[in-house]
Amino acid sequence: MSRSQAIRSFRGEAVKSKLLSQGIYVRAASIKVVSEEAPEAYKNVDEVVRASHDAGIASMVARLRPLGVVKG
C-alpha cells in the first residue's frame, strides 16, 4: 500500500508495541515513519519471490532472515 494509506491505516505507537512484543526494536525519526513502515503495508515476500521464480525472472536459492534494517 502507499505510504499515505499506511499512515491512515496504522497507528505508529501500536505498530511499535506489536513489533516490540515480537522482540523487534524500532528506532525511527518520528512515529509517522513507523506507521509508513508497518509490516502489514507490504506484500508477502514469499508470494513475491514465488511469482518472480515462476515467471523465470529470478531463481530461488536461499531463504534469509534479516538481522537488522536501516532505512534512510
PDB file of N, CA, C, O and CB in Angstrom:
ATOM      1  N   MET A   1       0.843  -1.189   0.000  1.00  0.00           N
ATOM      2  CA  MET A   1       0.000   0.000   0.000  1.00  0.00           C
ATOM      3  C   MET A   1       0.879   1.239   0.000  1.00  0.00           C
ATOM      4  O   MET A   1       2.066   1.171   0.318  1.00  0.00           O
ATOM      5  CB  MET A   1      -0.954   0.005   1.218  1.00  0.00           C
ATOM      6  N   SER A   2       0.301   2.346  -0.351  1.00  0.00           N
ATOM      7  CA  SER A   2       1.067   3.591  -0.390  1.00  0.00           C
ATOM      8  C   SER A   2       1.410   4.052   1.031  1.00  0.00           C
ATOM      9  O   SER A   2       0.792   3.618   2.003  1.00  0.00           O
ATOM     10  CB  SER A   2       0.276   4.690  -1.137  1.00  0.00           C
ATOM     11  N   ARG A   3       2.385   4.922   1.129  1.00  0.00           N
ATOM     12  CA  ARG A   3       2.775   5.449   2.443  1.00  0.00           C
ATOM     13  C   ARG A   3       1.634   6.220   3.091  1.00  0.00           C
ATOM     14  O   ARG A   3       1.393   6.082   4.290  1.00  0.00           O
ATOM     15  CB  ARG A   3       4.005   6.353   2.313  1.00  0.00           C
ATOM     16  N   SER A   4       0.926   7.035   2.303  1.00  0.00           N
ATOM     17  CA  SER A   4      -0.180   7.808   2.884  1.00  0.00           C
ATOM     18  C   SER A   4      -1.305   6.893   3.348  1.00  0.00           C
ATOM     19  O   SER A   4      -1.937   7.161   4.370  1.00  0.00           O
ATOM     20  CB  SER A   4      -0.720   8.825   1.867  1.00  0.00           C
ATOM     21  N   GLN A   5      -1.563   5.821   2.616  1.00  0.00           N
ATOM     22  CA  GLN A   5      -2.589   4.867   3.048  1.00  0.00           C
ATOM     23  C   GLN A   5      -2.144   4.148   4.325  1.00  0.00           C
ATOM     24  O   GLN A   5      -2.964   3.896   5.208  1.00  0.00           O
ATOM     25  CB  GLN A   5      -2.883   3.837   1.926  1.00  0.00           C
ATOM     26  N   ALA A   6      -0.865   3.821   4.428  1.00  0.00           N
ATOM     27  CA  ALA A   6      -0.344   3.174   5.631  1.00  0.00           C
ATOM     28  C   ALA A   6      -0.479   4.095   6.842  1.00  0.00           C
ATOM     29  O   ALA A   6      -0.837   3.647   7.930  1.00  0.00           O
ATOM     30  CB  ALA A   6       1.126   2.770   5.432  1.00  0.00           C
ATOM     31  N   ILE A   7      -0.192   5.379   6.651  1.00  0.00           N
ATOM     32  CA  ILE A   7      -0.320   6.337   7.756  1.00  0.00           C
ATOM     33  C   ILE A   7      -1.767   6.405   8.236  1.00  0.00           C
ATOM     34  O   ILE A   7      -2.028   6.487   9.436  1.00  0.00           O
ATOM     35  CB  ILE A   7       0.166   7.741   7.320  1.00  0.00           C
ATOM     36  N   ARG A   8      -2.705   6.370   7.289  1.00  0.00           N
ATOM     37  CA  ARG A   8      -4.127   6.403   7.659  1.00  0.00           C
ATOM     38  C   ARG A   8      -4.582   5.102   8.308  1.00  0.00           C
ATOM     39  O   ARG A   8      -5.496   5.107   9.133  1.00  0.00           O
ATOM     40  CB  ARG A   8      -4.981   6.686   6.433  1.00  0.00           C
ATOM     41  N   SER A   9      -3.952   3.986   7.940  1.00  0.00           N
ATOM     42  CA  SER A   9      -4.402   2.668   8.391  1.00  0.00           C
ATOM     43  C   SER A   9      -3.786   2.207   9.710  1.00  0.00           C
ATOM     44  O   SER A   9      -4.403   1.432  10.440  1.00  0.00           O
ATOM     45  CB  SER A   9      -4.100   1.660   7.340  1.00  0.00           C
ATOM     46  N   PHE A  10      -2.582   2.671  10.021  1.00  0.00           N
ATOM     47  CA  PHE A  10      -1.856   2.162  11.182  1.00  0.00           C
ATOM     48  C   PHE A  10      -1.442   3.284  12.119  1.00  0.00           C
ATOM     49  O   PHE A  10      -1.059   4.368  11.678  1.00  0.00           O
ATOM     50  CB  PHE A  10      -0.630   1.381  10.737  1.00  0.00           C
ATOM     51  N   ARG A  11      -1.521   3.015  13.404  1.00  0.00           N
ATOM     52  CA  ARG A  11      -1.049   3.947  14.428  1.00  0.00           C
ATOM     53  C   ARG A  11       0.395   3.567  14.755  1.00  0.00           C
ATOM     54  O   ARG A  11       0.679   2.414  15.077  1.00  0.00           O
ATOM     55  CB  ARG A  11      -1.966   3.910  15.722  1.00  0.00           C
ATOM     56  N   GLY A  12       1.291   4.525  14.671  1.00  0.00           N
ATOM     57  CA  GLY A  12       2.709   4.262  14.886  1.00  0.00           C
ATOM     58  C   GLY A  12       3.017   3.604  16.217  1.00  0.00           C
ATOM     59  O   GLY A  12       3.811   2.665  16.279  1.00  0.00           O
ATOM     60  N   GLU A  13       2.397   4.089  17.279  1.00  0.00           N
ATOM     61  CA  GLU A  13       2.650   3.510  18.608  1.00  0.00           C
ATOM     62  C   GLU A  13       2.192   2.060  18.679  1.00  0.00           C
ATOM     63  O   GLU A  13       2.858   1.229  19.297  1.00  0.00           O
ATOM     64  CB  GLU A  13       1.941   4.331  19.694  1.00  0.00           C
ATOM     65  N   ALA A  14       1.058   1.747  18.049  1.00  0.00           N
ATOM     66  CA  ALA A  14       0.545   0.371  18.042  1.00  0.00           C
ATOM     67  C   ALA A  14       1.489  -0.546  17.261  1.00  0.00           C
ATOM     68  O   ALA A  14       1.754  -1.673  17.679  1.00  0.00           O
ATOM     69  CB  ALA A  14      -0.879   0.321  17.429  1.00  0.00           C
ATOM     70  N   VAL A  15       1.989  -0.061  16.137  1.00  0.00           N
ATOM     71  CA  VAL A  15       2.931  -0.839  15.335  1.00  0.00           C
ATOM     72  C   VAL A  15       4.201  -1.095  16.141  1.00  0.00           C
ATOM     73  O   VAL A  15       4.710  -2.215  16.180  1.00  0.00           O
ATOM     74  CB  VAL A  15       3.265  -0.108  14.009  1.00  0.00           C
ATOM     75  N   LYS A  16       4.700  -0.050  16.778  1.00  0.00           N
ATOM     76  CA  LYS A  16       5.926  -0.166  17.574  1.00  0.00           C
ATOM     77  C   LYS A  16       5.747  -1.159  18.722  1.00  0.00           C
ATOM     78  O   LYS A  16       6.635  -1.972  18.980  1.00  0.00           O
ATOM     79  CB  LYS A  16       6.336   1.208  18.127  1.00  0.00           C
ATOM     80  N   SER A  17       4.613  -1.100  19.410  1.00  0.00           N
ATOM     81  CA  SER A  17       4.339  -2.021  20.514  1.00  0.00           C
ATOM     82  C   SER A  17       4.241  -3.463  20.033  1.00  0.00           C
ATOM     83  O   SER A  17       4.764  -4.378  20.668  1.00  0.00           O
ATOM     84  CB  SER A  17       3.050  -1.625  21.224  1.00  0.00           C
ATOM     85  N   LYS A  18       3.562  -3.655  18.896  1.00  0.00           N
ATOM     86  CA  LYS A  18       3.410  -5.006  18.351  1.00  0.00           C
ATOM     87  C   LYS A  18       4.767  -5.585  17.980  1.00  0.00           C
ATOM     88  O   LYS A  18       5.049  -6.747  18.273  1.00  0.00           O
ATOM     89  CB  LYS A  18       2.481  -4.996  17.122  1.00  0.00           C
ATOM     90  N   LEU A  19       5.606  -4.784  17.337  1.00  0.00           N
ATOM     91  CA  LEU A  19       6.930  -5.259  16.957  1.00  0.00           C
ATOM     92  C   LEU A  19       7.788  -5.551  18.190  1.00  0.00           C
ATOM     93  O   LEU A  19       8.516  -6.543  18.221  1.00  0.00           O
ATOM     94  CB  LEU A  19       7.624  -4.230  16.062  1.00  0.00           C
ATOM     95  N   LEU A  20       7.704  -4.700  19.189  1.00  0.00           N
ATOM     96  CA  LEU A  20       8.471  -4.920  20.413  1.00  0.00           C
ATOM     97  C   LEU A  20       8.062  -6.230  21.091  1.00  0.00           C
ATOM     98  O   LEU A  20       8.909  -6.939  21.634  1.00  0.00           O
ATOM     99  CB  LEU A  20       8.280  -3.741  21.381  1.00  0.00           C
ATOM    100  N   SER A  21       6.770  -6.550  21.060  1.00  0.00           N
ATOM    101  CA  SER A  21       6.302  -7.810  21.665  1.00  0.00           C
ATOM    102  C   SER A  21       6.850  -9.028  20.922  1.00  0.00           C
ATOM    103  O   SER A  21       6.850 -10.139  21.453  1.00  0.00           O
ATOM    104  CB  SER A  21       4.764  -7.858  21.675  1.00  0.00           C
ATOM    105  N   GLN A  22       7.319  -8.813  19.683  1.00  0.00           N
ATOM    106  CA  GLN A  22       7.925  -9.888  18.895  1.00  0.00           C
ATOM    107  C   GLN A  22       9.452  -9.859  18.991  1.00  0.00           C
ATOM    108  O   GLN A  22      10.142 -10.615  18.306  1.00  0.00           O
ATOM    109  CB  GLN A  22       7.490  -9.780  17.429  1.00  0.00           C
ATOM    110  N   GLY A  23       9.968  -8.977  19.849  1.00  0.00           N
ATOM    111  CA  GLY A  23      11.414  -8.880  20.031  1.00  0.00           C
ATOM    112  C   GLY A  23      12.090  -8.025  18.978  1.00  0.00           C
ATOM    113  O   GLY A  23      13.303  -8.119  18.788  1.00  0.00           O
ATOM    114  N   ILE A  24      11.318  -7.186  18.287  1.00  0.00           N
ATOM    115  CA  ILE A  24      11.862  -6.317  17.246  1.00  0.00           C
ATOM    116  C   ILE A  24      11.886  -4.894  17.780  1.00  0.00           C
ATOM    117  O   ILE A  24      10.846  -4.332  18.125  1.00  0.00           O
ATOM    118  CB  ILE A  24      11.026  -6.410  15.927  1.00  0.00           C
ATOM    119  N   TYR A  25      13.077  -4.315  17.846  1.00  0.00           N
ATOM    120  CA  TYR A  25      13.238  -2.968  18.373  1.00  0.00           C
ATOM    121  C   TYR A  25      13.193  -1.954  17.239  1.00  0.00           C
ATOM    122  O   TYR A  25      13.822  -2.146  16.198  1.00  0.00           O
ATOM    123  CB  TYR A  25      14.556  -2.842  19.155  1.00  0.00           C
ATOM    124  N   VAL A  26      12.447  -0.880  17.445  1.00  0.00           N
ATOM    125  CA  VAL A  26      12.264   0.143  16.414  1.00  0.00           C
ATOM    126  C   VAL A  26      12.799   1.470  16.935  1.00  0.00           C
ATOM    127  O   VAL A  26      12.493   1.896  18.049  1.00  0.00           O
ATOM    128  CB  VAL A  26      10.763   0.271  16.006  1.00  0.00           C
ATOM    129  N   ARG A  27      13.595   2.100  16.104  1.00  0.00           N
ATOM    130  CA  ARG A  27      14.075   3.449  16.406  1.00  0.00           C
ATOM    131  C   ARG A  27      13.876   4.261  15.135  1.00  0.00           C
ATOM    132  O   ARG A  27      14.518   3.994  14.119  1.00  0.00           O
ATOM    133  CB  ARG A  27      15.598   3.456  16.881  1.00  0.00           C
ATOM    134  N   ALA A  28      12.999   5.240  15.185  1.00  0.00           N
ATOM    135  CA  ALA A  28      12.649   6.000  13.988  1.00  0.00           C
ATOM    136  C   ALA A  28      12.721   7.489  14.261  1.00  0.00           C
ATOM    137  O   ALA A  28      12.645   7.937  15.405  1.00  0.00           O
ATOM    138  CB  ALA A  28      11.252   5.621  13.495  1.00  0.00           C
ATOM    139  N   ALA A  29      12.871   8.251  13.173  1.00  0.00           N
ATOM    140  CA  ALA A  29      12.940   9.705  13.281  1.00  0.00           C
ATOM    141  C   ALA A  29      11.635  10.271  13.839  1.00  0.00           C
ATOM    142  O   ALA A  29      11.643  11.268  14.560  1.00  0.00           O
ATOM    143  CB  ALA A  29      13.248  10.329  11.913  1.00  0.00           C
ATOM    144  N   SER A  30      10.522   9.634  13.503  1.00  0.00           N
ATOM    145  CA  SER A  30       9.223  10.063  14.023  1.00  0.00           C
ATOM    146  C   SER A  30       8.283   8.869  14.057  1.00  0.00           C
ATOM    147  O   SER A  30       8.541   7.856  13.406  1.00  0.00           O
ATOM    148  CB  SER A  30       8.623  11.212  13.163  1.00  0.00           C
ATOM    149  N   ILE A  31       7.211   8.979  14.799  1.00  0.00           N
ATOM    150  CA  ILE A  31       6.239   7.899  14.906  1.00  0.00           C
ATOM    151  C   ILE A  31       5.497   7.721  13.583  1.00  0.00           C
ATOM    152  O   ILE A  31       4.984   6.640  13.294  1.00  0.00           O
ATOM    153  CB  ILE A  31       5.245   8.175  16.048  1.00  0.00           C
ATOM    154  N   LYS A  32       5.441   8.786  12.782  1.00  0.00           N
ATOM    155  CA  LYS A  32       4.820   8.715  11.453  1.00  0.00           C
ATOM    156  C   LYS A  32       5.589   7.731  10.563  1.00  0.00           C
ATOM    157  O   LYS A  32       4.985   6.984   9.792  1.00  0.00           O
ATOM    158  CB  LYS A  32       4.777  10.123  10.793  1.00  0.00           C
ATOM    159  N   VAL A  33       6.899   7.734  10.670  1.00  0.00           N
ATOM    160  CA  VAL A  33       7.725   6.817   9.886  1.00  0.00           C
ATOM    161  C   VAL A  33       7.412   5.372  10.265  1.00  0.00           C
ATOM    162  O   VAL A  33       7.405   4.493   9.402  1.00  0.00           O
ATOM    163  CB  VAL A  33       9.228   7.116  10.100  1.00  0.00           C
ATOM    164  N   VAL A  34       7.155   5.122  11.532  1.00  0.00           N
ATOM    165  CA  VAL A  34       6.799   3.776  11.975  1.00  0.00           C
ATOM    166  C   VAL A  34       5.496   3.343  11.304  1.00  0.00           C
ATOM    167  O   VAL A  34       5.379   2.197  10.869  1.00  0.00           O
ATOM    168  CB  VAL A  34       6.664   3.721  13.521  1.00  0.00           C
ATOM    169  N   SER A  35       4.526   4.234  11.216  1.00  0.00           N
ATOM    170  CA  SER A  35       3.262   3.925  10.540  1.00  0.00           C
ATOM    171  C   SER A  35       3.499   3.578   9.077  1.00  0.00           C
ATOM    172  O   SER A  35       2.931   2.614   8.565  1.00  0.00           O
ATOM    173  CB  SER A  35       2.289   5.108  10.650  1.00  0.00           C
ATOM    174  N   GLU A  36       4.337   4.362   8.405  1.00  0.00           N
ATOM    175  CA  GLU A  36       4.624   4.141   6.986  1.00  0.00           C
ATOM    176  C   GLU A  36       5.244   2.777   6.732  1.00  0.00           C
ATOM    177  O   GLU A  36       5.009   2.165   5.690  1.00  0.00           O
ATOM    178  CB  GLU A  36       5.547   5.224   6.466  1.00  0.00           C
ATOM    179  N   GLU A  37       6.033   2.306   7.682  1.00  0.00           N
ATOM    180  CA  GLU A  37       6.783   1.066   7.505  1.00  0.00           C
ATOM    181  C   GLU A  37       6.140  -0.132   8.204  1.00  0.00           C
ATOM    182  O   GLU A  37       6.815  -1.135   8.434  1.00  0.00           O
ATOM    183  CB  GLU A  37       8.186   1.248   8.014  1.00  0.00           C
ATOM    184  N   ALA A  38       4.874  -0.051   8.541  1.00  0.00           N
ATOM    185  CA  ALA A  38       4.180  -1.170   9.188  1.00  0.00           C
ATOM    186  C   ALA A  38       4.317  -2.429   8.333  1.00  0.00           C
ATOM    187  O   ALA A  38       4.124  -2.363   7.119  1.00  0.00           O
ATOM    188  CB  ALA A  38       2.678  -0.831   9.420  1.00  0.00           C
ATOM    189  N   PRO A  39       4.640  -3.559   8.928  1.00  0.00           N
ATOM    190  CA  PRO A  39       4.800  -4.795   8.145  1.00  0.00           C
ATOM    191  C   PRO A  39       3.578  -5.130   7.287  1.00  0.00           C
ATOM    192  O   PRO A  39       3.724  -5.671   6.192  1.00  0.00           O
ATOM    193  CB  PRO A  39       5.086  -5.953   9.076  1.00  0.00           C
ATOM    194  N   GLU A  40       2.400  -4.819   7.766  1.00  0.00           N
ATOM    195  CA  GLU A  40       1.176  -5.136   7.041  1.00  0.00           C
ATOM    196  C   GLU A  40       1.007  -4.294   5.774  1.00  0.00           C
ATOM    197  O   GLU A  40       0.167  -4.607   4.929  1.00  0.00           O
ATOM    198  CB  GLU A  40      -0.018  -4.940   7.947  1.00  0.00           C
ATOM    199  N   ALA A  41       1.798  -3.230   5.639  1.00  0.00           N
ATOM    200  CA  ALA A  41       1.716  -2.363   4.467  1.00  0.00           C
ATOM    201  C   ALA A  41       2.426  -2.969   3.256  1.00  0.00           C
ATOM    202  O   ALA A  41       2.296  -2.465   2.140  1.00  0.00           O
ATOM    203  CB  ALA A  41       2.311  -1.000   4.786  1.00  0.00           C
ATOM    204  N   TYR A  42       3.170  -4.041   3.476  1.00  0.00           N
ATOM    205  CA  TYR A  42       3.957  -4.660   2.414  1.00  0.00           C
ATOM    206  C   TYR A  42       3.332  -5.955   1.932  1.00  0.00           C
ATOM    207  O   TYR A  42       2.582  -6.610   2.656  1.00  0.00           O
ATOM    208  CB  TYR A  42       5.371  -4.920   2.891  1.00  0.00           C
ATOM    209  N   LYS A  43       3.655  -6.312   0.694  1.00  0.00           N
ATOM    210  CA  LYS A  43       3.222  -7.589   0.140  1.00  0.00           C
ATOM    211  C   LYS A  43       3.959  -8.707   0.870  1.00  0.00           C
ATOM    212  O   LYS A  43       5.030  -8.493   1.437  1.00  0.00           O
ATOM    213  CB  LYS A  43       3.481  -7.655  -1.398  1.00  0.00           C
ATOM    214  N   ASN A  44       3.376  -9.895   0.848  1.00  0.00           N
ATOM    215  CA  ASN A  44       4.005 -11.070   1.428  1.00  0.00           C
ATOM    216  C   ASN A  44       5.228 -11.427   0.585  1.00  0.00           C
ATOM    217  O   ASN A  44       5.099 -11.692  -0.610  1.00  0.00           O
ATOM    218  CB  ASN A  44       3.004 -12.267   1.507  1.00  0.00           C
ATOM    219  N   VAL A  45       6.398 -11.435   1.189  1.00  0.00           N
ATOM    220  CA  VAL A  45       7.645 -11.659   0.450  1.00  0.00           C
ATOM    221  C   VAL A  45       7.675 -13.052  -0.172  1.00  0.00           C
ATOM    222  O   VAL A  45       8.246 -13.223  -1.249  1.00  0.00           O
ATOM    223  CB  VAL A  45       8.856 -11.473   1.374  1.00  0.00           C
ATOM    224  N   ASP A  46       7.082 -14.041   0.468  1.00  0.00           N
ATOM    225  CA  ASP A  46       7.070 -15.389  -0.101  1.00  0.00           C
ATOM    226  C   ASP A  46       6.289 -15.423  -1.415  1.00  0.00           C
ATOM    227  O   ASP A  46       6.692 -16.095  -2.365  1.00  0.00           O
ATOM    228  CB  ASP A  46       6.464 -16.387   0.900  1.00  0.00           C
ATOM    229  N   GLU A  47       5.178 -14.701  -1.465  1.00  0.00           N
ATOM    230  CA  GLU A  47       4.382 -14.649  -2.690  1.00  0.00           C
ATOM    231  C   GLU A  47       5.125 -13.914  -3.803  1.00  0.00           C
ATOM    232  O   GLU A  47       5.064 -14.320  -4.964  1.00  0.00           O
ATOM    233  CB  GLU A  47       3.037 -13.970  -2.421  1.00  0.00           C
ATOM    234  N   VAL A  48       5.821 -12.843  -3.457  1.00  0.00           N
ATOM    235  CA  VAL A  48       6.578 -12.081  -4.457  1.00  0.00           C
ATOM    236  C   VAL A  48       7.717 -12.929  -5.020  1.00  0.00           C
ATOM    237  O   VAL A  48       7.936 -12.950  -6.231  1.00  0.00           O
ATOM    238  CB  VAL A  48       7.137 -10.775  -3.841  1.00  0.00           C
ATOM    239  N   VAL A  49       8.436 -13.620  -4.154  1.00  0.00           N
ATOM    240  CA  VAL A  49       9.548 -14.468  -4.597  1.00  0.00           C
ATOM    241  C   VAL A  49       9.023 -15.608  -5.458  1.00  0.00           C
ATOM    242  O   VAL A  49       9.601 -15.911  -6.502  1.00  0.00           O
ATOM    243  CB  VAL A  49      10.332 -15.027  -3.385  1.00  0.00           C
ATOM    244  N   ARG A  50       7.945 -16.236  -5.036  1.00  0.00           N
ATOM    245  CA  ARG A  50       7.374 -17.350  -5.812  1.00  0.00           C
ATOM    246  C   ARG A  50       6.938 -16.866  -7.201  1.00  0.00           C
ATOM    247  O   ARG A  50       7.199 -17.546  -8.194  1.00  0.00           O
ATOM    248  CB  ARG A  50       6.165 -17.979  -5.058  1.00  0.00           C
ATOM    249  N   ALA A  51       6.285 -15.716  -7.285  1.00  0.00           N
ATOM    250  CA  ALA A  51       5.840 -15.178  -8.575  1.00  0.00           C
ATOM    251  C   ALA A  51       7.039 -14.875  -9.470  1.00  0.00           C
ATOM    252  O   ALA A  51       7.005 -15.155 -10.668  1.00  0.00           O
ATOM    253  CB  ALA A  51       4.990 -13.903  -8.369  1.00  0.00           C
ATOM    254  N   SER A  52       8.099 -14.303  -8.896  1.00  0.00           N
ATOM    255  CA  SER A  52       9.307 -14.000  -9.668  1.00  0.00           C
ATOM    256  C   SER A  52       9.964 -15.285 -10.169  1.00  0.00           C
ATOM    257  O   SER A  52      10.413 -15.359 -11.313  1.00  0.00           O
ATOM    258  CB  SER A  52      10.306 -13.190  -8.815  1.00  0.00           C
ATOM    259  N   HIS A  53      10.013 -16.276  -9.317  1.00  0.00           N
ATOM    260  CA  HIS A  53      10.598 -17.569  -9.686  1.00  0.00           C
ATOM    261  C   HIS A  53       9.782 -18.233 -10.798  1.00  0.00           C
ATOM    262  O   HIS A  53      10.334 -18.699 -11.795  1.00  0.00           O
ATOM    263  CB  HIS A  53      10.676 -18.499  -8.454  1.00  0.00           C
ATOM    264  N   ASP A  54       8.469 -18.268 -10.612  1.00  0.00           N
ATOM    265  CA  ASP A  54       7.588 -18.911 -11.598  1.00  0.00           C
ATOM    266  C   ASP A  54       7.603 -18.185 -12.941  1.00  0.00           C
ATOM    267  O   ASP A  54       7.431 -18.816 -13.983  1.00  0.00           O
ATOM    268  CB  ASP A  54       6.159 -18.971 -11.066  1.00  0.00           C
ATOM    269  N   ALA A  55       7.807 -16.867 -12.930  1.00  0.00           N
ATOM    270  CA  ALA A  55       7.860 -16.089 -14.169  1.00  0.00           C
ATOM    271  C   ALA A  55       9.216 -16.212 -14.870  1.00  0.00           C
ATOM    272  O   ALA A  55       9.377 -15.773 -16.009  1.00  0.00           O
ATOM    273  CB  ALA A  55       7.566 -14.623 -13.874  1.00  0.00           C
ATOM    274  N   GLY A  56      10.184 -16.813 -14.183  1.00  0.00           N
ATOM    275  CA  GLY A  56      11.502 -17.009 -14.779  1.00  0.00           C
ATOM    276  C   GLY A  56      12.411 -15.794 -14.722  1.00  0.00           C
ATOM    277  O   GLY A  56      13.440 -15.755 -15.397  1.00  0.00           O
ATOM    278  N   ILE A  57      12.041 -14.808 -13.928  1.00  0.00           N
ATOM    279  CA  ILE A  57      12.894 -13.612 -13.842  1.00  0.00           C
ATOM    280  C   ILE A  57      13.849 -13.663 -12.648  1.00  0.00           C
ATOM    281  O   ILE A  57      14.682 -12.776 -12.465  1.00  0.00           O
ATOM    282  CB  ILE A  57      12.027 -12.359 -13.746  1.00  0.00           C
ATOM    283  N   ALA A  58      13.716 -14.705 -11.849  1.00  0.00           N
ATOM    284  CA  ALA A  58      14.616 -14.903 -10.709  1.00  0.00           C
ATOM    285  C   ALA A  58      14.605 -16.379 -10.343  1.00  0.00           C
ATOM    286  O   ALA A  58      13.701 -17.123 -10.726  1.00  0.00           O
ATOM    287  CB  ALA A  58      14.194 -14.019  -9.484  1.00  0.00           C
ATOM    288  N   SER A  59      15.616 -16.788  -9.602  1.00  0.00           N
ATOM    289  CA  SER A  59      15.686 -18.167  -9.122  1.00  0.00           C
ATOM    290  C   SER A  59      15.810 -18.158  -7.611  1.00  0.00           C
ATOM    291  O   SER A  59      16.606 -17.408  -7.048  1.00  0.00           O
ATOM    292  CB  SER A  59      16.876 -18.929  -9.765  1.00  0.00           C
ATOM    293  N   MET A  60      15.027 -18.986  -6.967  1.00  0.00           N
ATOM    294  CA  MET A  60      15.134 -19.107  -5.509  1.00  0.00           C
ATOM    295  C   MET A  60      16.394 -19.910  -5.201  1.00  0.00           C
ATOM    296  O   MET A  60      16.599 -20.993  -5.750  1.00  0.00           O
ATOM    297  CB  MET A  60      13.852 -19.793  -4.885  1.00  0.00           C
ATOM    298  N   VAL A  61      17.236 -19.372  -4.321  1.00  0.00           N
ATOM    299  CA  VAL A  61      18.454 -20.079  -3.951  1.00  0.00           C
ATOM    300  C   VAL A  61      18.620 -20.199  -2.439  1.00  0.00           C
ATOM    301  O   VAL A  61      19.271 -21.132  -1.969  1.00  0.00           O
ATOM    302  CB  VAL A  61      19.653 -19.378  -4.541  1.00  0.00           C
ATOM    303  N   ALA A  62      18.048 -19.283  -1.673  1.00  0.00           N
ATOM    304  CA  ALA A  62      18.206 -19.320  -0.219  1.00  0.00           C
ATOM    305  C   ALA A  62      17.100 -18.501   0.433  1.00  0.00           C
ATOM    306  O   ALA A  62      16.546 -17.586  -0.176  1.00  0.00           O
ATOM    307  CB  ALA A  62      19.603 -18.787   0.203  1.00  0.00           C
ATOM    308  N   ARG A  63      16.795 -18.837   1.656  1.00  0.00           N
ATOM    309  CA  ARG A  63      15.850 -18.041   2.440  1.00  0.00           C
ATOM    310  C   ARG A  63      16.656 -17.369   3.550  1.00  0.00           C
ATOM    311  O   ARG A  63      17.307 -18.039   4.351  1.00  0.00           O
ATOM    312  CB  ARG A  63      14.668 -18.931   3.030  1.00  0.00           C
ATOM    313  N   LEU A  64      16.605 -16.049   3.585  1.00  0.00           N
ATOM    314  CA  LEU A  64      17.377 -15.273   4.547  1.00  0.00           C
ATOM    315  C   LEU A  64      16.465 -14.631   5.578  1.00  0.00           C
ATOM    316  O   LEU A  64      15.289 -14.377   5.317  1.00  0.00           O
ATOM    317  CB  LEU A  64      18.201 -14.203   3.834  1.00  0.00           C
ATOM    318  N   ARG A  65      17.014 -14.380   6.729  1.00  0.00           N
ATOM    319  CA  ARG A  65      16.310 -13.674   7.778  1.00  0.00           C
ATOM    320  C   ARG A  65      17.154 -12.485   8.192  1.00  0.00           C
ATOM    321  O   ARG A  65      18.285 -12.660   8.645  1.00  0.00           O
ATOM    322  CB  ARG A  65      16.009 -14.603   8.986  1.00  0.00           C
ATOM    323  N   PRO A  66      16.622 -11.267   8.043  1.00  0.00           N
ATOM    324  CA  PRO A  66      17.437 -10.081   8.365  1.00  0.00           C
ATOM    325  C   PRO A  66      17.777  -9.984   9.849  1.00  0.00           C
ATOM    326  O   PRO A  66      16.981 -10.348  10.714  1.00  0.00           O
ATOM    327  CB  PRO A  66      16.709  -8.820   7.936  1.00  0.00           C
ATOM    328  N   LEU A  67      18.955  -9.495  10.113  1.00  0.00           N
ATOM    329  CA  LEU A  67      19.371  -9.235  11.493  1.00  0.00           C
ATOM    330  C   LEU A  67      19.069  -7.797  11.873  1.00  0.00           C
ATOM    331  O   LEU A  67      18.912  -7.479  13.051  1.00  0.00           O
ATOM    332  CB  LEU A  67      20.869  -9.530  11.676  1.00  0.00           C
ATOM    333  N   GLY A  68      18.989  -6.926  10.868  1.00  0.00           N
ATOM    334  CA  GLY A  68      18.700  -5.534  11.107  1.00  0.00           C
ATOM    335  C   GLY A  68      18.327  -4.845   9.801  1.00  0.00           C
ATOM    336  O   GLY A  68      18.670  -5.316   8.717  1.00  0.00           O
ATOM    337  N   VAL A  69      17.640  -3.753   9.916  1.00  0.00           N
ATOM    338  CA  VAL A  69      17.219  -2.996   8.753  1.00  0.00           C
ATOM    339  C   VAL A  69      17.505  -1.517   9.020  1.00  0.00           C
ATOM    340  O   VAL A  69      17.200  -0.995  10.092  1.00  0.00           O
ATOM    341  CB  VAL A  69      15.706  -3.237   8.436  1.00  0.00           C
ATOM    342  N   VAL A  70      18.093  -0.858   8.028  1.00  0.00           N
ATOM    343  CA  VAL A  70      18.359   0.575   8.119  1.00  0.00           C
ATOM    344  C   VAL A  70      17.659   1.234   6.946  1.00  0.00           C
ATOM    345  O   VAL A  70      17.868   0.845   5.798  1.00  0.00           O
ATOM    346  CB  VAL A  70      19.903   0.888   8.118  1.00  0.00           C
ATOM    347  N   LYS A  71      16.845   2.209   7.220  1.00  0.00           N
ATOM    348  CA  LYS A  71      16.145   2.952   6.173  1.00  0.00           C
ATOM    349  C   LYS A  71      16.649   4.381   6.217  1.00  0.00           C
ATOM    350  O   LYS A  71      16.789   4.970   7.289  1.00  0.00           O
ATOM    351  CB  LYS A  71      14.584   2.892   6.356  1.00  0.00           C
ATOM    352  N   GLY A  72      16.914   4.920   5.074  1.00  0.00           N
ATOM    353  CA  GLY A  72      17.387   6.292   5.105  1.00  0.00           C
ATOM    354  C   GLY A  72      17.595   6.885   3.764  1.00  0.00           C
ATOM    355  O   GLY A  72      17.995   8.044   3.657  1.00  0.00           O
TER     356      GLY A  72
END
